[in-house]
């Protein structure tokens, strides 16, 4: 019986485990290995350079600038997405009729491709000509058209990037918050009402938010990690036939051009990818420890 169970376990899990190893872990290990070699236009280099690629990346102003771009993007997208998804969850949770409908409507954008959404934002809403939706609305108020994606003073392109990601991911995190809200014992709210607590901010602060602590920590961790991995919306919004502009370049876009651009320096790009992965790991672990992930509120 044990052998039969083990056999069926590997029948179902084996293909997925093999695919995960082949397409995820092997490329990761290979990328780490490439970062120690001079790998121009090849994935099987022989010229070992040690830590030279890492030193070159850390001294590269374009790479460090891309990290600063990430920090700006994170400062925008993390708190705004957190607040919006929590607000949507609170509103949907209070709906007594057609809750499934509203839940589906807000979650539906999460199923949309980032590439498709970025092209819609770029070509239909913020396309920079007077026929775009955003400029049409501005024209109704007598305001001149704005070149949303090419204006850097002020940097209007941040508005385009942040809004498209908000539309895409707020519904997903709303579902996480909604699941946390539905796990809160209604007895807590009844006891608060008996004690004279006013519904609204008081109940939200002293009951709802503490009960959502674990969900909130998970959402914050996912938001930071996803911000570090931003690529599709930046690349499809800002790049054109002339290439990618020097502004608004996140780390993955820079590494893409480093590893697959004209120079195809796979060793340098792999070193940058390893540095980025280490930064993500350090920030994630530090944030988890600071927010005391996995510990109860009494500890």
N, C-alpha and C positions, 0 to 999 in steps of 0.2 A: 504494500500500500504506500509506504514512504517513497519507494522508487517510482511508483506510478505518479504520485503527486509531484515529485521532483521533475519527472519527465515532462509533465504537462506545464509545469511552471516555466521551464526553459523553452517549451514550444511557443508559449505566448510572450514571454519576456525576452527571449533570446534575440529575435530580429530587431526589437527596439534597442536593446543593449548594444548589439553589434553596430547598428546605425549611429547610435550616440557616440560610441567609441571611434568609429571611422570618420564621421563628419564633424565631430566636436573636439574630442580629446586629442586625437592624433594631430589635427591642424594646430591646436593650441601648443602642444609640445614641440611641433615642428617650428612654429613661429618663435618660441623661446630659443630654440637652437639657432635659427637664422639670425637672431639679434646679436650673436657673438661672431658673425662672419661678415665679410665684405661680399654681399650678395647683390650684385648688379645684374639684372636681367636673368637671374637663375634662382632656382629653389634648391639646388644642390651645390652650394659653394664649397671651396676648399681653403680659402684664405682666411685664417682665424685672426680676428682683430681684438678679441677680448671685450673690454668695456668701452672701446672707442666710440661705438655707435651710441651708447647711452650718454657719454660725455658730449658728443656732438648734438644730440637732441636737446639736452638740458641747456646748452649754450645757444641754441637756435632761437632767435627772437620771435620767429613766426610760430614756433611750437608753443613757447610760453605765452605768446599773445592769444593763441587758440584756447589755452587754459583759462585766461582771463575772460575770454568770450563765454566760456562755459559758466564761469562764476556769475556773470551778468545774467545769462539765460536762466540759471538756477535761481537767482534772487528774484526773477520775475515769475517763473512758471511754478515753482514749488508752493509758495504761500497762496498764490491766486488759485491754483488748481485745488489745493487742500480746502480752502474756504468755500469755493464754488461747489465742489462735490459734496462737502458736508451740508451745505445749505440745500442742495437738491435732495439729498437723502432725508433731511428733516422735513422738507415739504412733502415729498412722496410718502413718507411714513405717516403723515397726518391725514392723508387722503383716505377716505373710507370707501369710495366708489371708484372703479376703474383704475385701481392701483397698479395692476399688471400692465395696463395700457401705458400709463405714464412711465413706469419703470422701463418698458420696452422702448418707448420713444427716446428717452434720454440715453439709453444704452446703445441704441442703434448706430450712432456715429463710430463707436469703438470697433465695429466690424468693417468700417471703411478703410481702404488702403491709404497709407500716408502719402504715397505718390499721387494718387487721384485727388485727395483733398488739397494737397499743395498746389496742384495744377489748377483746380477750381479757384482757390484763393488768388492765385497769380494771374489767371487769364480772365476771370469773370468779376471778382470782387475788388481786388487791389491791383488792377493791371496798369495803373499810372496814366491812362488816357481819360478823357472826359466822358467816355461811354461806359466806364467801369461803374459798378454799383456804388462803391464808396464815393467816387468823385461825382457821380450823379446826385447823391444825397447832399454833398457839399455844395453843388451848383444850385440846388433849391434854396440855399441860404446865402447865395451870392458870394461864395468862397471859391477861389481859384483851385484848379485841379492840382493834386499832389502826386509826385512821382514816388510812390510808397516804397518801392524796393531799391531805389537808387539815391534817395535822399539820406545823407548821413548827419546833417546838422539842421534840425534835430533828427535823430536816428529813427525815422518812421518805420523802417523795416522790422524793428522789434515788435511793433504792434501787429504786423502781419504774421510773424512767426509765432508769437504767443497766442494769438486768437485761434490760429488753425490747430495748434496743439491742445488748447483748451477744449475746442469743439470735439476733438478726437478722443481725448482720454478722460474728461470729466465724468462721463457716464459710467466708465468702468470703475473708477474709485467711488462713485456714488453707490454702486452695487455693494462694494465692500462695507461702506459705512451703513448702508441699509441693513445688511446682514447683522452688523453689530448692534444696531438699534433694536432689531426685532428679538435679540437675545436678552435685552434688559428686562428684568422682572417688573411687570406693571405694579406690583405691590409697593415698590420704591416710590413711584409717583403718587400712589394713593396715600402712603404714609406722609409724604411731603405736603400733600394737600390738607391732610388732617392737622399737621403742625402749622399750617398757615402760610406755607411757601407760595408765593405768587407764581403762576405759570409764566414762562418766558425766560428771561435772562437768568433769574435766580435758579430755576430748575435746571436749565441748560448747564450752568456753571458748576453746580454742586452735585448733580446726579448724572446727567447725560454724558458730559465730557469725561468725568472720571471713569464711568463704565465703558467708554469707548477708547480707553487708553491704549490697550493692546492693538486695536484696529488702527488707531491714529499713528502709532509707531510704525506699523507695517506699511501704511500708506506713505509716510514720510520717507522711509527707506526706499520704497519702490520709485517714488518720484525723483529722488536724487540719482538713483542708478539709471533710470530712463533718461534723465536730463544729460548725464554723461554720455549716453549712447545715441544722442540725437544726431541724425544724419539726413534722413530722407527729406524732411521739410526744408532744412537749410539748403541742401544741394538743389532740389527742384524749384525752390523759390528764387534763389539768388543767382544761380548759374545761368548762362546763356551761351550763344554761339561764340562769344569772345572768351569764355572761360568763367572762372569764379572770381568775384571781386575780392580785394584785400581785406575788406571789413566783414564782420559777421561770420567768421570762419571757426567752427567748433573743432575739437581735436580730431574726430573721425574724418571730417572733410579734409583736414590738413594731411592726415596719414594716408588717406585715399590717393591724394595727388602725389605724395612722396613715394608710395609703394607702387602705384599703377600709372603714374604720370609719365612724362617724357623720360625722366631719368631711371625710373623703375628700380629704385634702391630698396629692395625688399629687406635687407638687413637693417637699414635705418628705420624703415617703417615698422618692422617687427619690434625694434627697441622702443619706439614710441608707443606701440600698442602695449608692451609689457609695462612701461611706466604708467600709462593710463589705467591699466588693470590694477596695478599696485595702489594708485591713488584712490580708485573706486573702493578697493578692499579696505584701505585704511579709513576712509571716510565712513564706510558702512559700519565697520566694527566700532569706530569711535562714536558714531551716532547711536548705535545700538547700546553701547555701554553708558553713554550719557543719558539716554532715555530709559535705561534699565530694562531693556527688552528681556522678557522671560521671567521677570521678578514680579511678585505680587505687590500690591500697593502698600501692604503693611511692612514690607522688608526695608 
